[in-house]
Amino acid sequence: MPKLNPSLLELAIEAARMAPSADNSQPWHIRLRDQMLSVHHRPSGGEDPFGPSGHATLLGIGAMAENLSQIFSNPLQAIKIVDLELGAPYFTLALPLQDSVVSKADFALFSRNTNRFRYTKTPPDAELLEKISQQREPLAQTQLLLTPKDRQIFSDITEICCKARFCNRDLHEWLMGSLRFSENEIKQGDGLAINTINLPPGGNLFMQWIRPWKRMAALNKLGAFKFMAKTEASLLRSAPLIVLITGEDSPHGAFSAGMLMERTWILLNQLGWAVHPYYVVTDQESRLQTGKIPKDWTSPVKQAIDKARALINLKEGERIHMALRVGKPTKSPPPSLRRPVDQVLLTDGNT
């Protein structure tokens, strides 16, 4: 039986591992049998707010599919959304048996990164806007917020959704469980490394102190959630460009949006523009649909979502899948690590 080209196999695994995911949770296993690579859901060790068919999960799986499609021309086999709860793969890919020499340096996807720090006020040029506007998938497209007024409106919407998030115990505990503070924690290769987050002096200690929900809830009575939401939305508010990934509100729509998001993100980084994904508006809409928003926040979040939909003229059955803050970087972020290959890749010994 012909053997897989080791360099191609290594490249495929690396491309898959580098896909972005919610708070770097990496909710996937990669299985290899003969020359077939398949991607399956990996249950979270604790409370999982998304699950195998959740929007955030499918967005990340779509991003992984985009990475692989940038390397291999053979198409991915259809995803089987219905069977995900039973352990079916998201997609499978037949890896080519060939002797071509390839390296990570040949592909821009390996230079993609998240930059949560401040950007300059340099406005995007017409050529960049044209290239981003042309990016699309059958079920998803990009929409650009070009005027200060539109960016202000969307930032205000984001701030409301952030307030609701900081008042939600489940989301607080998920975020705090995702943060990695010490060097040893960061080396695990999952979660959010604290040094990748734009925090003021003392912010690291503050985030550690509010880890228990009891403390955060007490501070919220003093208005902490308002300050934290304003701080987070302020970066978006000052961005020279906001790119929205929108499209069909369905599992396949989320997958398609993940592919488009990743392609757009890679292109922006390749052209020297930093990217910071904002998922909070999308997440709050999903929670609104499933009744998982604290009662006091249901009405404000619904009003915010309706305002966002009106801002970009979304049709019935469409949604915002992701918002990207875009600008020229003032600081290079530390690399976002991934779980080791031996924790991601499963083989049957026949490869």
N, C-alpha and C positions, 0 to 999 in steps of 0.2 A: 504494500500500500504506500503510495507517495506520501512523503512527509511535508508538513507545512513549513514554509520558509520561516526560520526562527525570527528574523528581523521583522517580517510582516506580522507575525503573531504578537511579538512584543509591542509593536506599534499599535496594533488593534486594541490590546489590553490597556495600554497607556491612554489612547484616545478615549476609550470608554470611561476609564477612571477619572479623567480630567473634567467630565461633565459637571456643571454646577447643580446644586440641589438645595432645598430649603434648609438654611442654617448649616449647610455642609453635612447634612445627615446621611447622604449616600445610601439611599434605601434600596440597594440592589446587590444581587449576586450575579456573576458572569459564569456561565457553564460552557465547557468546551468538550465536544464529542466528535472525534474524527476532525473534519474541517468545518463543523457547524458551531458557530458561536451563538448562544442564546442568553437573553437577559431576563432575570426573574426578580421578583420583589424580595427584599430582605426585611423581615419584621424588626421593628425597633425594640431595643432591650427594655424600654419602659413604655410609658403612655405615648401612643403615636397619634398625633392630631390629623394625619392625612390618610394613612392606609394605602393598600396597593392600587386602588383606583381613584385616590384623591387627586384634586387638581394639581397641587404642588408636585406630587410624585410624577404624574404624567408629563408635567412641564419639564422636569429633569430628565425623564426618559427620552422625551423628544430631543432635548439638547444632546444627549448621548448619541442618539441616532444621527443627528446632524454631524457630529464629530466623525463618526464612522463613515458617513457618506462622503465626507470631504477627502477621505483616504481611498476608499474603494468605490469603484463605479457600479458594481453589481448591486441591484436594488435590495432593500430589506424586505423580508417576507411580512405579510400583513400582521398588524398587531391584533390580538384577540382580547379586547377589553372585557368581554363578558365573562371570560374564564379566569380572570386574574385572582379572584378570591380562592380558586381551587388550585392555584400554583402554576397556571399556564404562563408561558413566557410572554413578555411584552412584544418582543420581535426576535427573529433569528436571522443570521447572516452567514452565507457560505463564504468562507475565507478562500482567497485564490491560492492555487498551488503554482507558484512561479518563483523565479530566481532573481527578480529585480532587487536592486540595492536601494533601500530607503532609509531615511533617518528623520528624527523629530524636527530637525532644522529645516526640513523641506515644507513644513506645514505651519501656517500661522496660528492654528487652533491651540498649539502648545504655549503660545505667548499670551493667550487670553487671561485677564486677571480682573479681580474686583478691587476698585479703588474707592474706599469710603471716606477719603480725606477731602479737603477743600480743593476747589478748582479755580483757575483764573477766570476772568470775565471775557476772555477772547471769544467772539461770536463765531459760529460755524460758517464756513464759506459755502457758496452756492453749489460747488461741485460735491461737497460732502452731503449736503441736503438732498441733492439729486440721487446720489448713490443709495442713501438710506431709504428714500421714498420708493425706490424701485424694488426693494427687497419684499418678497411676498411668498406665501405658500397657498395652496388651493383653499385652505380653510382659515388663513390668517394673513394679516397685513400690518404694515407699520403706519402709525399716524404721528405726525410731528406737531408739538406745541411750540410755535415759532414766536408768538408775541408775548411780551411781558405780562399782559393782562391774562392770557390763557394759562400761562405758567403759574401766575399768582392764584388763579381760581383752583387749579389742580392741586397746588401746594396746600391751600386752605382745606380742600377735601381730604387730602392725606393727613393733615393735622387732626381732623375730627376722627378719622379712622385710627390714628395712633393713640388718641385719648382712650378710645374704646378698647384697644388692645392692651394698654397699660392697666386697665381696670378689670381685665379678664384673668382670673387665677390660672386657668388651664394654659393660656398662652404665656403668662409670666413664668410658670414652672417649666414649660417647654424651652423657652429662651434661656433661662438660667441653667437648665440642664445641658444646654448646647455650648455654653461659654467655656473656654479653656484658658485658665489663668497662668499656671506654672509652665516652665519649660518642658517638664515631663508630660503634662497634659497635652500641650500643643503637639508634641512629637507623636502622639497617638494617631494623628492624621485625620481626625474627624472633628466636627463641631466648629465653632467660631473662635479663632484665636483672638484674645483680647487686644493684642498689638495691631490687629488689622482694623480696629474700630476707632473712629475719630472721637476721642474722649478728652475733656479738659483736664488740667492738673488735678490729681486726686480721684479722677473718674474710675480708675481701676479699683481702688479701695471701696468706693461708693457702690459699684456694681456687685462686689463681693458681699458687702454689708446688707444689700437689699435682696439677696438670694432667697431668704425665707419669705413666703407670701405674707406672713403676719406683719413683717416690717414694712413691706411695700404697701399693704392695705392701710397701715397706720399713717404712712407718709401721704397716701392718696387723699386722706381726710384733710390734709394741709395743702392739697393742690399739687402734689409732686407730679401727677400724671399730666397736668397741664404744661408744666415746665419741660418735662421730658419730650412730650409730643411736639411742642414748639421748637425745641432744639433739633429734633430729627427732621421736621419739615423745613426748617430754615435752610438746610443744605440744598434741598430740592428747589426752594424758592429762589435761591441765588444762581441756580444753574443756567448757563446760556442756552441749553437745549434739553427738552424732555421728549423722549421717544416712547410712544405707547405701542405695545404689541396687542392688537385686538383681533377678534374673529369669532367664529362659531362657538357658542356655549355648549360644548359637548365633550366627552372624553377624547374623541378623535380631534376635536378642535384644540384641546389643550396640548395634545401630542404635537400637532402641526405648529402651534404657537411656540412650543419649546424648540423646535427645529429652527423656526424663523428668528426667535430671540437669540439663539446661539450664533447663527450665521451673522446677524446684525452686530452682535457684541464683538465677535472675532474681527469683523471688518473695521469697526470703530477703533479697536485697539491697534490694529495693523496700520491704520492711518494716523496714529498718535493721539487718539482721544480716549480719555478715561471713562469708565462706565461703573455706575453704582445701581444695582437693581433695587427697586422698591416694590415689595409684594403686598404691602398692608391693605391697600384698597381692594385688590382682588380677593385677599383672604377674608376680609370683612364681608364682602359680597357673598362669598361661599357660605360663611357662617350665618348670614342673614337668611339665605335660602334654606338652611337646615335647622334654623332656630337655635343656634349655638352662641347667640350674643346675649350678654346680660340685659335683663328687661329694661333697665334705665337707658340703655344705649340703642335699643332697637329703632326708635324713631329718628334720632340724630344720624345714625349710620344709613338708614334708608334714604333720608333726605340728601345725604352726601353722595350716595351711589347714584341717585336719580340726577343730581346735578352733574356728576361726572359723565353720565350717559348723554345728557343733553349737550354738554360741552363739545363732544366730538360726534354728535348725531348718530349714536349707535342704534341699530335696528333691533326689532324684537328677535330674540334668539342669538344675539351677539353679546360679547362682554369684553372688558379689559383683562388681558391675561397677565400683563406685566408692564411696569413703568421703569424706564431706564433714565437715570440722571447722567447727563453727558457733558463733558467739558475738558479743557486742557489741564492736565495734572500739575499740582504744585509739589507733589511728593510721591515717590514710588512706594507702593505698599509691599509689605512682606508677602512672600508666596503663600498661597492657600494650600495646605498639605492634604494628602488623601490617605485613606487606609492602605496598609501594605498589600501587595499583590496576593500574598498567600491568604489574606482574609477576604479577598474579593473573588478570586478565580477558583472554580471547581472543575476538575477533569475526571474522566473515567479511566485514565491510564492508557487509552488507545491512541493518543495524539502523538 
